[in-house]
Amino acid sequence: MDTTAMLIDVAILTPIIAVVGILAFSKKPNLREAISLIAGVTLLAINLKLYSSFNHGEVLSRQWLEILPGLNLSFRVDALGLLFGLVASLLWPVTTLYAIGYMRGHNEDHQTRFYACFAIAIAAVMAIAYAENLFTLFIFYEVLSLCTYPLVTHAGTEKAKKGGRVYLGILMGTSIAFFLPAIIITWLVAGTLDFQQGGIFPEQTPIALLSLLLVLFVFGVAKAAVMPFHRWLPAAMVAPTPVSALLHAVAVVKAGVFSLIKILVFIFGLDTLQQIPVSDYLLYLAGAGVVLASLIAMRQDNLKARLAYSTISQLGYITVGVLLAVESGVMGSAMHIATHALGKITLFFCAGAILVASHKSEISSMVGLGRSMPITMTAFFIASLSIIGLPPTAGTWSKWWLLTATLETDHLILMGVLILSSLLNIAYLLPIPLRAFFPGKQAVSGPVAIHEAPPAALIALCSTALACVLLFFFPNPLFELVSQIFSEGTP
């Protein structure tokens, strides 16, 4: 038995083992949270080992269970899965560290349940990242929806429960109505659900059927928040800020766009995708979503609500990139999974830090806040630059590749859409830190005491802000990994 391949099992089971420890030490917060941190660092080390083995040409796969002949619950390491696995395992311990400062600083109830559900969600993410086939991906995609529901409804208020109902209703409803039927039809037509380079559909598959399946998959993977199935995301903002960070950067939305890339590249294949007429309609629908979500974000005074609609817009970039059906677009989409994760998690960390330290959640009340929270607002500024796609931050590279793909495919309108959206990003993000540092006539005279968030939260948000800058100057590891998406014999 290949001991290196067994690390796939360990990657999935490490967060589950952590759940046992978290529950066992529920009445000893320091030990409970130490277990979460140790598990997070361990998981990162495991994924780095898988990355090293993959780069040395090792084939890493594991089969857990045969359901039917040719239909297995099985896993395989590929470049795209490694990207997702590394991003999630890197941000789990960072988010845990942040959560320690936030949850204690905000005196949140049910902290043990929070850390336990968080760990289960990361286990589901690992299984999604390394799923060898569409059946395995679907199983853990649904597990992720279910285990994050208690996190969304964490506050236990009527508002939280309502948000949770919208969250679970849309995600489960689209899975049952669209995603599952698409998987069943794919199995009947192709005879397999295994991810393969070039796709799995026979050449004689009718274009009309492929068009139907494409629509079902794009709308069925509602975690990608393609309009009009995006309302679950703003509804989930009733959750505590660490949960928002989990939803927007580490787990849920990234599981959505990752699944979409995986399906379009390895179930349809880029050549087939180019031949499906409906892909152009979906492409422009995603482009419209990019602009509309940005316009809605500009109207939000609540900081988390503005960031939520910003995420919907940024996910649209990833959907557009893969629907362009060229390698540069897929590479840009894959890179945007990582760069957006770092930028958006920093912004949510800052939003939570502001709430804990100053009890402010409305943007209009944050004028001059840079004097009392200079570190937090500096991190917010850096992360904003990354989301916009400006140097010297990581978001520059993914947006570069996405724009390159629009030029390569002569989609000049979509190039204009991405540029317009970036300008709108400037309009709804940069005024927040600028007014915090330069309040003008609204400035408060006299000295202002520095009052930042608890140290654990501050360290976390500074770490992710620094990563946004470092990934600009050292993008080669990320670029080399996404370059291998199309260089493998099979994913």
LUMDRENDO-616223 format. One record per residue (C-alpha): residue number from 1; x, y, z. Coordinates in pm, whole numbers. Layout:
residues N
+-----+--------+--------+--------+
| num |      u |      v |      w |
+-----+--------+--------+--------+
| NUM |      X |      Y |      Z |
...
+-----+--------+--------+--------+
//
This chain:
residues 491
+-----+--------+--------+--------+
| num |      u |      v |      w |
+-----+--------+--------+--------+
|   1 |      0 |      0 |      0 |
|   2 |    134 |    342 |   -100 |
|   3 |    193 |    524 |    227 |
|   4 |    213 |    863 |     52 |
|   5 |   -128 |    809 |   -109 |
|   6 |   -262 |    728 |    238 |
|   7 |   -200 |   1092 |    320 |
|   8 |   -522 |   1165 |    129 |
|   9 |   -706 |    966 |    398 |
|  10 |   -514 |   1151 |    669 |
|  11 |   -596 |   1490 |    513 |
|  12 |   -969 |   1413 |    524 |
|  13 |   -964 |   1249 |    867 |
|  14 |   -738 |   1497 |   1051 |
|  15 |  -1018 |   1755 |   1096 |
|  16 |  -1256 |   1475 |   1205 |
|  17 |  -1009 |   1361 |   1470 |
|  18 |   -984 |   1724 |   1580 |
|  19 |  -1364 |   1729 |   1629 |
|  20 |  -1330 |   1450 |   1887 |
|  21 |  -1071 |   1651 |   2078 |
|  22 |  -1273 |   1973 |   2053 |
|  23 |  -1579 |   1803 |   2201 |
|  24 |  -1374 |   1624 |   2467 |
|  25 |  -1226 |   1951 |   2594 |
|  26 |  -1538 |   2163 |   2555 |
|  27 |  -1503 |   2296 |   2908 |
|  28 |  -1131 |   2380 |   2866 |
|  29 |  -1121 |   2655 |   2601 |
|  30 |   -742 |   2680 |   2583 |
|  31 |   -703 |   2309 |   2509 |
|  32 |  -1002 |   2307 |   2275 |
|  33 |   -861 |   2585 |   2063 |
|  34 |   -507 |   2446 |   2080 |
|  35 |   -641 |   2127 |   1923 |
|  36 |   -795 |   2329 |   1639 |
|  37 |   -469 |   2513 |   1577 |
|  38 |   -255 |   2196 |   1592 |
|  39 |   -493 |   2017 |   1355 |
|  40 |   -479 |   2311 |   1114 |
|  41 |    -99 |   2321 |   1107 |
|  42 |    -88 |   1940 |   1071 |
|  43 |   -330 |   1952 |    778 |
|  44 |   -119 |   2218 |    607 |
|  45 |    191 |   2000 |    648 |
|  46 |      5 |   1702 |    498 |
|  47 |   -104 |   1904 |    195 |
|  48 |    249 |   2035 |    146 |
|  49 |    374 |   1675 |    144 |
|  50 |    109 |   1583 |   -114 |
|  51 |    220 |   1885 |   -318 |
|  52 |    582 |   1774 |   -303 |
|  53 |    497 |   1416 |   -404 |
|  54 |    276 |   1538 |   -688 |
|  55 |    556 |   1759 |   -820 |
|  56 |    785 |   1454 |   -822 |
|  57 |    546 |   1277 |  -1056 |
|  58 |    382 |   1041 |   -806 |
|  59 |     28 |    921 |   -881 |
|  60 |   -168 |    963 |   -559 |
|  61 |   -510 |    800 |   -541 |
|  62 |   -729 |    620 |   -289 |
|  63 |  -1050 |    422 |   -317 |
|  64 |  -1279 |    405 |    -16 |
|  65 |  -1585 |    221 |   -140 |
|  66 |  -1728 |     72 |   -459 |
|  67 |  -2096 |    167 |   -486 |
|  68 |  -2163 |     11 |   -829 |
|  69 |  -1930 |   -125 |  -1097 |
|  70 |  -1745 |    185 |  -1219 |
|  71 |  -1893 |    409 |   -949 |
|  72 |  -1660 |    456 |   -653 |
|  73 |  -1617 |    677 |   -353 |
|  74 |  -1257 |    756 |   -439 |
|  75 |   -995 |   1029 |   -436 |
|  76 |   -704 |   1144 |   -652 |
|  77 |   -457 |   1430 |   -619 |
|  78 |   -437 |   1669 |   -915 |
|  79 |   -313 |   2025 |   -964 |
|  80 |   -650 |   2196 |   -926 |
|  81 |   -737 |   1992 |   -616 |
|  82 |   -399 |   2069 |   -463 |
|  83 |   -456 |   2440 |   -517 |
|  84 |   -789 |   2424 |   -334 |
|  85 |   -652 |   2193 |    -62 |
|  86 |   -352 |   2415 |      3 |
|  87 |   -559 |   2735 |     18 |
|  88 |   -809 |   2580 |    262 |
|  89 |   -546 |   2418 |    484 |
|  90 |   -342 |   2739 |    495 |
|  91 |   -639 |   2951 |    595 |
|  92 |   -790 |   2708 |    850 |
|  93 |   -532 |   2771 |   1127 |
|  94 |   -525 |   3142 |   1043 |
|  95 |   -905 |   3164 |   1069 |
|  96 |   -895 |   2962 |   1391 |
|  97 |   -645 |   3205 |   1539 |
|  98 |   -867 |   3493 |   1434 |
|  99 |  -1174 |   3320 |   1575 |
| 100 |  -1007 |   3284 |   1916 |
| 101 |   -970 |   3662 |   1938 |
| 102 |  -1312 |   3736 |   1790 |
| 103 |  -1524 |   3477 |   1971 |
| 104 |  -1372 |   3560 |   2310 |
| 105 |  -1363 |   3934 |   2245 |
| 106 |  -1729 |   3926 |   2143 |
| 107 |  -1829 |   3683 |   2423 |
| 108 |  -1997 |   3446 |   2177 |
| 109 |  -2198 |   3147 |   2305 |
| 110 |  -2166 |   2787 |   2179 |
| 111 |  -1798 |   2819 |   2089 |
| 112 |  -1738 |   2443 |   2108 |
| 113 |  -2009 |   2382 |   1848 |
| 114 |  -1853 |   2651 |   1631 |
| 115 |  -1506 |   2493 |   1630 |
| 116 |  -1646 |   2141 |   1581 |
| 117 |  -1862 |   2237 |   1282 |
| 118 |  -1574 |   2439 |   1140 |
| 119 |  -1351 |   2129 |   1151 |
| 120 |  -1617 |   1910 |    985 |
| 121 |  -1648 |   2170 |    709 |
| 122 |  -1272 |   2156 |    646 |
| 123 |  -1288 |   1775 |    627 |
| 124 |  -1560 |   1808 |    361 |
| 125 |  -1347 |   2060 |    174 |
| 126 |  -1052 |   1819 |    167 |
| 127 |  -1277 |   1545 |     28 |
| 128 |  -1413 |   1782 |   -239 |
| 129 |  -1062 |   1896 |   -334 |
| 130 |   -936 |   1543 |   -393 |
| 131 |  -1255 |   1383 |   -527 |
| 132 |  -1170 |   1155 |   -821 |
| 133 |  -1519 |   1162 |   -967 |
| 134 |  -1838 |   1362 |   -975 |
| 135 |  -2019 |   1124 |   -741 |
| 136 |  -1762 |   1169 |   -463 |
| 137 |  -1761 |   1545 |   -515 |
| 138 |  -2142 |   1562 |   -491 |
| 139 |  -2155 |   1362 |   -165 |
| 140 |  -1916 |   1592 |     17 |
| 141 |  -2056 |   1904 |   -151 |
| 142 |  -2383 |   1824 |     29 |
| 143 |  -2204 |   1740 |    354 |
| 144 |  -2049 |   2087 |    339 |
| 145 |  -2392 |   2249 |    304 |
| 146 |  -2530 |   2060 |    605 |
| 147 |  -2236 |   2109 |    842 |
| 148 |  -2218 |   2484 |    776 |
| 149 |  -2587 |   2539 |    851 |
| 150 |  -2527 |   2542 |   1233 |
| 151 |  -2253 |   2800 |   1174 |
| 152 |  -2485 |   3029 |    979 |
| 153 |  -2755 |   3003 |   1249 |
| 154 |  -2497 |   3028 |   1530 |
| 155 |  -2660 |   3330 |   1700 |
| 156 |  -2987 |   3140 |   1745 |
| 157 |  -3197 |   3451 |   1684 |
| 158 |  -3501 |   3456 |   1456 |
| 159 |  -3300 |   3657 |   1205 |
| 160 |  -3023 |   3397 |   1210 |
| 161 |  -3272 |   3112 |   1166 |
| 162 |  -3435 |   3290 |    874 |
| 163 |  -3095 |   3345 |    711 |
| 164 |  -3015 |   2977 |    769 |
| 165 |  -3338 |   2869 |    600 |
| 166 |  -3258 |   3076 |    292 |
| 167 |  -2900 |   2945 |    294 |
| 168 |  -2989 |   2578 |    317 |
| 169 |  -3305 |   2607 |    108 |
| 170 |  -3128 |   2750 |   -196 |
| 171 |  -2820 |   2527 |   -172 |
| 172 |  -3011 |   2203 |   -115 |
| 173 |  -3295 |   2301 |   -349 |
| 174 |  -3064 |   2365 |   -645 |
| 175 |  -2873 |   2045 |   -573 |
| 176 |  -3189 |   1835 |   -582 |
| 177 |  -3354 |   2016 |   -875 |
| 178 |  -3049 |   2068 |  -1099 |
| 179 |  -2719 |   1919 |   -978 |
| 180 |  -2834 |   1563 |   -901 |
| 181 |  -3038 |   1519 |  -1223 |
| 182 |  -2738 |   1646 |  -1422 |
| 183 |  -2513 |   1387 |  -1256 |
| 184 |  -2761 |   1104 |  -1325 |
| 185 |  -2798 |   1204 |  -1693 |
| 186 |  -2419 |   1232 |  -1726 |
| 187 |  -2379 |    879 |  -1586 |
| 188 |  -2638 |    741 |  -1830 |
| 189 |  -2485 |    919 |  -2131 |
| 190 |  -2113 |    883 |  -2061 |
| 191 |  -2112 |    561 |  -1858 |
| 192 |  -1868 |    714 |  -1609 |
| 193 |  -1839 |   1005 |  -1367 |
| 194 |  -1458 |   1004 |  -1343 |
| 195 |  -1285 |   1336 |  -1409 |
| 196 |  -1079 |   1306 |  -1727 |
| 197 |   -869 |   1539 |  -1940 |
| 198 |  -1076 |   1645 |  -2240 |
| 199 |  -1408 |   1548 |  -2082 |
| 200 |  -1610 |   1226 |  -2078 |
| 201 |  -1899 |   1275 |  -2321 |
| 202 |  -1898 |   1064 |  -2640 |
| 203 |  -1855 |   1258 |  -2968 |
| 204 |  -2207 |   1167 |  -3081 |
| 205 |  -2372 |   1326 |  -2776 |
| 206 |  -2641 |   1569 |  -2903 |
| 207 |  -2558 |   1938 |  -2861 |
| 208 |  -2907 |   1998 |  -2721 |
| 209 |  -2844 |   1747 |  -2443 |
| 210 |  -2502 |   1897 |  -2367 |
| 211 |  -2665 |   2242 |  -2354 |
| 212 |  -2923 |   2118 |  -2105 |
| 213 |  -2655 |   1957 |  -1889 |
| 214 |  -2441 |   2270 |  -1892 |
| 215 |  -2732 |   2482 |  -1770 |
| 216 |  -2817 |   2227 |  -1500 |
| 217 |  -2459 |   2216 |  -1374 |
| 218 |  -2401 |   2593 |  -1376 |
| 219 |  -2719 |   2662 |  -1179 |
| 220 |  -2700 |   2340 |   -977 |
| 221 |  -2365 |   2434 |   -826 |
| 222 |  -2529 |   2723 |   -641 |
| 223 |  -2230 |   2765 |   -409 |
| 224 |  -2071 |   2947 |   -704 |
| 225 |  -2347 |   3210 |   -651 |
| 226 |  -2434 |   3259 |  -1016 |
| 227 |  -2735 |   3491 |  -1036 |
| 228 |  -3026 |   3440 |   -978 |
| 229 |  -2925 |   3168 |   -724 |
| 230 |  -2705 |   3399 |   -518 |
| 231 |  -2937 |   3514 |   -238 |
| 232 |  -2810 |   3250 |      5 |
| 233 |  -2480 |   3434 |     30 |
| 234 |  -2604 |   3772 |    163 |
| 235 |  -2856 |   3582 |    380 |
| 236 |  -2569 |   3394 |    546 |
| 237 |  -2414 |   3722 |    667 |
| 238 |  -2617 |   3688 |    988 |
| 239 |  -2340 |   3451 |   1102 |
| 240 |  -2043 |   3562 |   1316 |
| 241 |  -1757 |   3715 |   1117 |
| 242 |  -1526 |   3408 |   1140 |
| 243 |  -1808 |   3210 |    976 |
| 244 |  -1836 |   3474 |    704 |
| 245 |  -1463 |   3434 |    647 |
| 246 |  -1511 |   3056 |    627 |
| 247 |  -1798 |   3093 |    379 |
| 248 |  -1626 |   3348 |    155 |
| 249 |  -1263 |   3241 |    155 |
| 250 |  -1195 |   2897 |    296 |
| 251 |  -1484 |   2666 |    222 |
| 252 |  -1827 |   2722 |     76 |
| 253 |  -1800 |   2965 |   -217 |
| 254 |  -1459 |   2829 |   -311 |
| 255 |  -1604 |   2476 |   -310 |
| 256 |  -1866 |   2610 |   -553 |
| 257 |  -1632 |   2768 |   -807 |
| 258 |  -1383 |   2481 |   -767 |
| 259 |  -1660 |   2231 |   -849 |
| 260 |  -1767 |   2439 |  -1147 |
| 261 |  -1414 |   2450 |  -1287 |
| 262 |  -1373 |   2078 |  -1228 |
| 263 |  -1699 |   1993 |  -1407 |
| 264 |  -1650 |   2224 |  -1704 |
| 265 |  -1287 |   2124 |  -1763 |
| 266 |  -1292 |   1752 |  -1677 |
| 267 |  -1652 |   1646 |  -1744 |
| 268 |  -1728 |   1860 |  -2051 |
| 269 |  -1376 |   1946 |  -2168 |
| 270 |  -1280 |   2280 |  -2321 |
| 271 |  -1321 |   2163 |  -2683 |
| 272 |  -1676 |   2043 |  -2614 |
| 273 |  -1754 |   2358 |  -2416 |
| 274 |  -1658 |   2574 |  -2715 |
| 275 |  -1915 |   2390 |  -2930 |
| 276 |  -2212 |   2441 |  -2697 |
| 277 |  -2408 |   2752 |  -2806 |
| 278 |  -2568 |   2806 |  -2464 |
| 279 |  -2224 |   2861 |  -2310 |
| 280 |  -2219 |   3211 |  -2463 |
| 281 |  -2550 |   3298 |  -2296 |
| 282 |  -2420 |   3170 |  -1962 |
| 283 |  -2098 |   3361 |  -2016 |
| 284 |  -2278 |   3691 |  -2057 |
| 285 |  -2514 |   3608 |  -1770 |
| 286 |  -2210 |   3562 |  -1546 |
| 287 |  -2064 |   3886 |  -1681 |
| 288 |  -2387 |   4071 |  -1604 |
| 289 |  -2374 |   3928 |  -1252 |
| 290 |  -2023 |   4067 |  -1208 |
| 291 |  -2143 |   4422 |  -1276 |
| 292 |  -2484 |   4398 |  -1104 |
| 293 |  -2335 |   4260 |   -783 |
| 294 |  -2077 |   4541 |   -784 |
| 295 |  -2351 |   4801 |   -825 |
| 296 |  -2553 |   4648 |   -541 |
| 297 |  -2238 |   4641 |   -323 |
| 298 |  -2198 |   5017 |   -369 |
| 299 |  -2541 |   5075 |   -212 |
| 300 |  -2473 |   4874 |    105 |
| 301 |  -2387 |   5069 |    419 |
| 302 |  -2341 |   4754 |    628 |
| 303 |  -1980 |   4646 |    578 |
| 304 |  -2044 |   4269 |    575 |
| 305 |  -2331 |   4313 |    328 |
| 306 |  -2105 |   4515 |     96 |
| 307 |  -1838 |   4247 |    117 |
| 308 |  -2096 |   3975 |     51 |
| 309 |  -2206 |   4131 |   -279 |
| 310 |  -1842 |   4192 |   -362 |
| 311 |  -1787 |   3818 |   -328 |
| 312 |  -2074 |   3743 |   -567 |
| 313 |  -1910 |   3973 |   -820 |
| 314 |  -1565 |   3818 |   -774 |
| 315 |  -1704 |   3466 |   -811 |
| 316 |  -1843 |   3585 |  -1143 |
| 317 |  -1485 |   3648 |  -1257 |
| 318 |  -1405 |   3282 |  -1195 |
| 319 |  -1718 |   3162 |  -1376 |
| 320 |  -1645 |   3389 |  -1673 |
| 321 |  -1286 |   3265 |  -1691 |
| 322 |  -1376 |   2897 |  -1715 |
| 323 |  -1672 |   2956 |  -1951 |
| 324 |  -1434 |   3126 |  -2195 |
| 325 |  -1314 |   2769 |  -2255 |
| 326 |   -945 |   2845 |  -2310 |
| 327 |   -648 |   2748 |  -2096 |
| 328 |   -559 |   3105 |  -2001 |
| 329 |   -913 |   3160 |  -1873 |
| 330 |   -906 |   2845 |  -1662 |
| 331 |   -564 |   2939 |  -1524 |
| 332 |   -692 |   3286 |  -1437 |
| 333 |   -998 |   3136 |  -1266 |
| 334 |   -786 |   2890 |  -1069 |
| 335 |   -545 |   3164 |   -960 |
| 336 |   -839 |   3381 |   -858 |
| 337 |   -950 |   3109 |   -615 |
| 338 |   -627 |   3171 |   -422 |
| 339 |   -588 |   3547 |   -465 |
| 340 |   -951 |   3626 |   -386 |
| 341 |   -938 |   3395 |    -83 |
| 342 |   -649 |   3591 |     68 |
| 343 |   -796 |   3932 |     -9 |
| 344 |  -1153 |   3861 |     96 |
| 345 |  -1064 |   3677 |    417 |
| 346 |   -853 |   3979 |    516 |
| 347 |  -1146 |   4213 |    454 |
| 348 |  -1379 |   4001 |    665 |
| 349 |  -1118 |   3973 |    938 |
| 350 |  -1099 |   4352 |    940 |
| 351 |  -1479 |   4383 |    950 |
| 352 |  -1492 |   4157 |   1256 |
| 353 |  -1204 |   4338 |   1422 |
| 354 |  -1384 |   4670 |   1377 |
| 355 |  -1701 |   4524 |   1529 |
| 356 |  -1517 |   4380 |   1830 |
| 357 |  -1301 |   4687 |   1898 |
| 358 |  -1536 |   4973 |   1810 |
| 359 |  -1879 |   4803 |   1787 |
| 360 |  -1931 |   4956 |   1442 |
| 361 |  -2080 |   4768 |   1149 |
| 362 |  -2203 |   5055 |    928 |
| 363 |  -1955 |   5210 |    685 |
| 364 |  -2094 |   5559 |    741 |
| 365 |  -1988 |   5540 |   1106 |
| 366 |  -1626 |   5440 |   1029 |
| 367 |  -1504 |   5783 |    922 |
| 368 |  -1181 |   5864 |   1108 |
| 369 |  -1149 |   5509 |   1241 |
| 370 |   -794 |   5485 |   1107 |
| 371 |   -669 |   5691 |   1401 |
| 372 |   -782 |   5438 |   1661 |
| 373 |   -737 |   5124 |   1445 |
| 374 |   -443 |   5203 |   1213 |
| 375 |   -323 |   4841 |   1175 |
| 376 |   -667 |   4706 |   1089 |
| 377 |   -743 |   4980 |    838 |
| 378 |   -400 |   4942 |    673 |
| 379 |   -469 |   4571 |    628 |
| 380 |   -811 |   4662 |    486 |
| 381 |   -645 |   4894 |    236 |
| 382 |   -398 |   4626 |    120 |
| 383 |   -672 |   4366 |     82 |
| 384 |   -887 |   4616 |   -110 |
| 385 |   -604 |   4667 |   -359 |
| 386 |   -585 |   4291 |   -409 |
| 387 |   -959 |   4257 |   -473 |
| 388 |   -938 |   4547 |   -720 |
| 389 |   -638 |   4384 |   -887 |
| 390 |   -379 |   4658 |   -838 |
| 391 |     -4 |   4614 |   -773 |
| 392 |    168 |   4529 |   -549 |
| 393 |    -95 |   4272 |   -448 |
| 394 |   -180 |   3916 |   -551 |
| 395 |   -509 |   3992 |   -726 |
| 396 |   -311 |   4159 |  -1007 |
| 397 |   -203 |   3825 |  -1154 |
| 398 |   -535 |   3644 |  -1165 |
| 399 |   -710 |   3944 |  -1321 |
| 400 |   -425 |   3973 |  -1572 |
| 401 |   -486 |   3616 |  -1691 |
| 402 |   -862 |   3665 |  -1703 |
| 403 |   -825 |   3978 |  -1916 |
| 404 |   -578 |   3791 |  -2138 |
| 405 |   -839 |   3519 |  -2192 |
| 406 |  -1104 |   3772 |  -2300 |
| 407 |   -861 |   3914 |  -2557 |
| 408 |   -762 |   3566 |  -2674 |
| 409 |  -1126 |   3478 |  -2740 |
| 410 |  -1218 |   3821 |  -2883 |
| 411 |  -1474 |   3881 |  -2608 |
| 412 |  -1404 |   4253 |  -2591 |
| 413 |  -1737 |   4325 |  -2424 |
| 414 |  -1643 |   4090 |  -2140 |
| 415 |  -1303 |   4255 |  -2115 |
| 416 |  -1488 |   4583 |  -2071 |
| 417 |  -1711 |   4419 |  -1809 |
| 418 |  -1410 |   4306 |  -1604 |
| 419 |  -1246 |   4648 |  -1630 |
| 420 |  -1572 |   4824 |  -1534 |
| 421 |  -1611 |   4591 |  -1238 |
| 422 |  -1258 |   4671 |  -1120 |
| 423 |  -1342 |   5041 |  -1136 |
| 424 |  -1656 |   4972 |   -932 |
| 425 |  -1436 |   4777 |   -687 |
| 426 |  -1239 |   5098 |   -638 |
| 427 |  -1560 |   5293 |   -582 |
| 428 |  -1700 |   5068 |   -310 |
| 429 |  -1381 |   4954 |   -133 |
| 430 |  -1116 |   5228 |   -132 |
| 431 |  -1332 |   5507 |     23 |
| 432 |  -1360 |   5297 |    342 |
| 433 |   -989 |   5304 |    440 |
| 434 |   -932 |   5647 |    283 |
| 435 |  -1206 |   5810 |    491 |
| 436 |  -1082 |   5619 |    792 |
| 437 |   -739 |   5781 |    758 |
| 438 |   -842 |   6113 |    601 |
| 439 |  -1179 |   6207 |    751 |
| 440 |  -1154 |   6573 |    646 |
| 441 |  -1400 |   6803 |    821 |
| 442 |  -1545 |   6511 |   1016 |
| 443 |  -1214 |   6456 |   1195 |
| 444 |  -1222 |   6443 |   1573 |
| 445 |   -983 |   6696 |   1724 |
| 446 |   -737 |   6600 |   1992 |
| 447 |   -553 |   6275 |   2060 |
| 448 |   -726 |   5942 |   1997 |
| 449 |   -626 |   5628 |   2185 |
| 450 |   -524 |   5322 |   1983 |
| 451 |   -784 |   5051 |   2035 |
| 452 |   -729 |   4752 |   1810 |
| 453 |   -892 |   4409 |   1818 |
| 454 |   -752 |   4131 |   2044 |
| 455 |   -395 |   4026 |   1950 |
| 456 |   -498 |   3687 |   1805 |
| 457 |   -735 |   3854 |   1558 |
| 458 |   -479 |   4121 |   1477 |
| 459 |   -205 |   3868 |   1402 |
| 460 |   -438 |   3676 |   1170 |
| 461 |   -545 |   3975 |    963 |
| 462 |   -188 |   4104 |    937 |
| 463 |    -72 |   3760 |    818 |
| 464 |   -327 |   3739 |    537 |
| 465 |   -265 |   4102 |    435 |
| 466 |    108 |   4028 |    417 |
| 467 |     34 |   3718 |    207 |
| 468 |   -153 |   3938 |    -43 |
| 469 |    169 |   4134 |    -97 |
| 470 |    408 |   3838 |    -94 |
| 471 |    207 |   3652 |   -357 |
| 472 |    249 |   3950 |   -588 |
| 473 |    629 |   3936 |   -568 |
| 474 |    653 |   3554 |   -555 |
| 475 |    371 |   3420 |   -776 |
| 476 |    575 |   3142 |   -940 |
| 477 |    465 |   2853 |   -712 |
| 478 |     98 |   2943 |   -776 |
| 479 |    155 |   2988 |  -1149 |
| 480 |    348 |   2662 |  -1182 |
| 481 |     73 |   2470 |  -1000 |
| 482 |   -213 |   2603 |  -1215 |
| 483 |      0 |   2546 |  -1526 |
| 484 |    -10 |   2174 |  -1450 |
| 485 |   -390 |   2156 |  -1473 |
| 486 |   -356 |   2072 |  -1843 |
| 487 |    -20 |   1894 |  -1838 |
| 488 |   -135 |   1578 |  -1658 |
| 489 |   -239 |   1265 |  -1843 |
| 490 |   -551 |   1244 |  -1629 |
| 491 |   -650 |   1474 |  -1346 |
+-----+--------+--------+--------+
//
